[in-house]
């Protein structure tokens, strides 16, 4: 699945680059798919999600790249690194979650042998931290999925 997504992304960046090289970035400079030397699947993709995205606009059988719409989809300050920072954030949360669970289990096992209210309080705090990390993971995953579904 990730490989296919990366191939689609690569294909899309190649198509965007063709539009920029041919300077087809306004309605006045729109060109046909043949003039732009676009891949065969471009027109089919325009009838689907690619056309609905608004990145490429069709005017009388000719196409141009809407740089403004491309910037809107990517969001403010978005670069290839923004997607990577979201992944790093999610991976960091997963690591914190694993560490928290390990400490929580250790404290609960220790509490079986040495019963004290301090250990119960600390265990409860670790449980709260674990729940907060789970909620943050769900939040960031939903943001990433929204961004991907909006783009495609």
Buried (B, 14 or more C-beta within 10 A) or exposed (E): EEEEEEEEBEBBEEBBEBBEEBEBBEEEEBBEBEEBEBBEEBBEBBEEEBBEBEBBBBEEEBBBBBBEBBEBBBEEEBEEEBBEEBEEBBEBBEEBBEBBBEBBEEBBEBBEEEEEEEBEEBBEEBBEBBEBBEEBBEEBEEEBEEBEEEBB
